[in-house]
Amino acid sequence: MKELLWIRIPLGNEMMTTVRLATGGVCALKGLDIDASEDCKVCVTESLLLLSHAGYAEAFISFKDESGLQVLVGSIGERGKATEAPEDEISAALLSALAEDVCMEKKDGAVASVSFRFA
């Protein structure tokens, strides 16, 4: 297992473009086609939104070369005030539909990390 990139970011809308660009670069490095790359970018963004809605202010993203591209999006620090967002169900459905081996870990009833894989 080889780590390709590890990013620590504040969870804010202003960082999403940067994250999408970095994700696209890693997907290109791994040779994913354009459709898989776009799906991966959506999955990373939706994972970050889940953590933000859970009340986290910071997160990390780890991209590893393991049976394809393994992605882990995790929370950093303590939770603040969570916001109830109906979009969370849509985010979870998108992750399940677009990626393989989706796993959401919860802490105190809220999503604390999301992992998934693209072959």
C-alpha distance (Angstrom), angle and dihedral (degrees) to the residues before:
residue distance angle dihedral
M1 . . .
K2 3.79 . .
E3 3.80 123.0 .
L4 3.79 108.7 -134.0
L5 3.81 99.7 -177.6
W6 3.81 139.1 -8.2
I7 3.81 120.6 -165.4
R8 3.81 131.1 -175.4
I9 3.79 114.2 -161.5
P10 3.79 142.2 168.2
L11 3.80 110.6 -113.1
G12 3.77 104.1 -113.6
N13 3.77 135.5 124.7
E14 3.80 90.4 -114.0
M15 3.83 90.1 67.3
M16 3.81 97.7 52.8
T17 3.81 95.5 85.8
T18 3.80 90.6 51.4
V19 3.80 91.2 48.8
R20 3.80 92.5 48.4
L21 3.81 91.2 50.5
A22 3.81 92.4 48.9
T23 3.81 90.9 46.9
G24 3.80 90.7 50.6
G25 3.80 90.2 51.3
V26 3.80 92.5 52.2
C27 3.82 90.7 47.2
A28 3.81 90.0 52.2
L29 3.81 90.0 48.7
K30 3.82 89.3 54.0
G31 3.82 92.3 46.2
L32 3.81 97.4 -116.7
D33 3.79 113.8 163.5
I34 3.81 120.6 -114.3
D35 3.81 94.3 -95.8
A36 3.80 93.7 51.0
S37 3.81 89.8 45.0
E38 3.80 91.7 53.4
D39 3.81 90.7 46.4
C40 3.80 90.3 51.0
K41 3.82 91.6 50.3
V42 3.81 89.8 51.5
C43 3.81 91.1 49.4
V44 3.81 93.4 50.1
T45 3.82 91.6 47.6
E46 3.80 93.5 47.3
S47 3.82 90.7 48.2
L48 3.80 90.5 53.5
L49 3.80 90.4 49.0
L50 3.81 90.3 53.0
L51 3.80 90.4 53.2
S52 3.78 91.9 46.1
H53 3.81 92.0 51.0
A54 3.82 88.5 49.1
G55 3.80 87.9 61.5
Y56 3.79 102.5 -102.3
A57 3.80 118.4 142.0
E58 3.82 97.6 -165.3
A59 3.78 137.2 35.9
F60 3.78 143.0 173.5
I61 3.77 131.4 -139.0
S62 3.79 121.6 -153.7
F63 3.80 121.9 -168.2
K64 3.81 115.2 -166.2
D65 3.77 134.0 -178.7
E66 3.81 99.5 -127.1
S67 3.83 121.3 134.8
G68 3.78 87.1 -29.4
L69 3.79 122.1 -32.5
Q70 3.82 113.5 -23.4
V71 3.82 114.6 -164.5
L72 3.80 127.4 -167.5
V73 3.80 120.3 -173.5
G74 3.80 111.0 -172.6
S75 3.76 140.3 173.5
I76 3.79 124.3 -111.7
G77 3.78 123.2 -154.1
E78 3.76 132.2 -6.2
R79 3.76 125.9 -31.2
G80 3.75 120.7 -105.1
K81 3.75 125.2 -165.9
A82 3.77 112.2 -31.4
T83 3.79 120.8 -140.0
E84 3.78 119.7 -143.0
A85 3.79 104.2 -127.3
P86 3.81 123.7 -178.9
E87 3.82 86.8 -156.0
D88 3.80 89.5 71.8
E89 3.80 90.6 80.0
I90 3.80 89.6 51.5
S91 3.82 90.3 48.8
A92 3.80 91.0 52.1
A93 3.81 91.6 47.3
L94 3.81 91.9 49.7
L95 3.79 91.6 50.5
S96 3.80 91.7 50.4
A97 3.80 92.6 47.1
L98 3.80 98.4 45.3
A99 3.82 106.2 35.8
E100 3.80 138.2 46.7
D101 3.81 127.3 -121.8
V102 3.81 94.5 13.5
C103 3.79 112.8 -172.5
M104 3.80 125.4 178.5
E105 3.77 117.8 -167.1
K106 3.77 117.7 -158.3
K107 3.79 130.3 -154.7
D108 3.79 119.0 -167.3
G109 3.79 90.1 -10.6
A110 3.82 96.7 -53.2
V111 3.79 131.5 98.3
A112 3.83 109.3 -94.8
S113 3.82 100.0 170.0
V114 3.77 140.9 6.7
S115 3.78 127.0 -159.2
F116 3.78 129.7 -175.5
R117 3.78 141.7 156.1
F118 3.79 139.4 -134.4
A119 3.81 115.8 -158.6
